[in-house]
Amino acid sequence: MVKGRRSKRQRCLAASLTDDLIVEILSRLPARSVCRFKCVSMAWRDLISAHHRKLPQTLAGFFTMHDGEGLLGPVPYFTNVSGRDCPSVFSSFDFLPPNHDYLQDCCNGLLLCSYWPNPDEIHSYVCNPATRKWVELPDSNLGGKSRGFRLGFDPTVSPHFYMFEFFKDYDHFPPLVAGVQVYSSETGQRVREQTEWDKDTGTGPVSTAVFLNGCLHYLTYDPAIAVVDTQGKARRSIPVPDNKDDGFIQLSQGHLHYANFEADNEDQVVRLVVYVLEDYTKQQWTLKHSAEAEYVPGRRSSNLARDFEWVAIHPDCNMIFYTVGWDKTLMSYDMDRRRVQVICTLGQDTREVYLPYVPLLSELQALHT
């Protein structure tokens, strides 16, 4: 009887919560949990839908770059994978100044775009496609130096973003990262670091990068994961679990993930493995998933490696996205169900730029027209 009274009292307390208080509680939960709570009742479903702009979002889709026709430069496209309409996603970027739609990077809802009027001059913009707000960044005055751009932004920690601008020394092979400039939206200034980095942090394409714990993480050729802070300092080097240089890193469910393929003695791909860095401080990787190659079509031997490209690991669930074939067929692999699904064909004109996009519906003071 006491137990029954306690359950009834708890139900009454839950029913007494106001809509505003429920929304405030839900806003502090992961996007995946919020989606699940839509199934509690029709009232909760309607409440979440009505206040979706205040609640965390999950992966909406991917921005890609495609070769333009004729004399046109690369053209951005957006592919929706959320299963619902995303009216706030504008792949035309018509709210930006003309020609400023070459996509460099995407991080937690913000996009980094650039435009080269000439080889020695570059204009960079950070924008939010969901709110159509943007800001132009000052030129780094690096001239014609070869450089790579990455964006760092974590709205749960700070409303400010960072742009990492790496410049390389091609007198070495593989090329060395000769230094980095980091722009902070908080100070409006750049800090520059151009010291001799060791081989653990100074080599690497700086292609796929993860912003975590206030630092940028990227794979090097050694192989390892280099960690650079917002002052441009090389902080540490995290060994990868399989000691191979063709893996893939991504942030998922709050932890750094590493995915790769294992091969047998005849160099035939036999297994997909996914590790998670559960203890960041101790740099301890845990094997999260292992599957025979037959579960992941398109990567069964080293001869097919050129037909497979990593795209992303879902930020909120155990799902991997990748492309296969000359026509860049976008596919997903559900690690929990061991199920592969074809999403769409991106086209053979797709460049190797895949930017996962999670909408950011809140306004940022750091962005203005």
Salt bridges, closest charged atoms under 4 A:
GLU24 OE2 - ARG28 NH2 2.66
ASP46 OD1 - ARG45 NH2 3.18
ASP67 OD1 - ARG351 NE 2.81
ASP94 OD1 - ARG132 NH2 3.08
GLU121 OE2 - HIS123 NE2 2.92
GLU136 OE2 - HIS123 ND1 3.14
GLU165 OE2 - ARG147 NH1 2.55
GLU165 OE1 - ARG190 NH2 3.36
ASP169 OD2 - HIS172 ND1 3.17
GLU193 OE1 - LYS233 NZ 3.14
ASP200 OD1 - LYS199 NZ 3.59
ASP229 OD2 - ARG235 NE 2.48
ASP246 OD2 - ARG299 NH2 3.95
GLU262 OE1 - ARG271 NH1 2.86
GLU292 OE2 - ARG271 NE 3.62
GLU309 OE2 - LYS328 NZ 2.64
ASP334 OD2 - ARG337 NH1 2.95
ASP349 OD1 - HIS66 ND1 3.16
GLU363 OE1 - LYS133 NZ 3.46
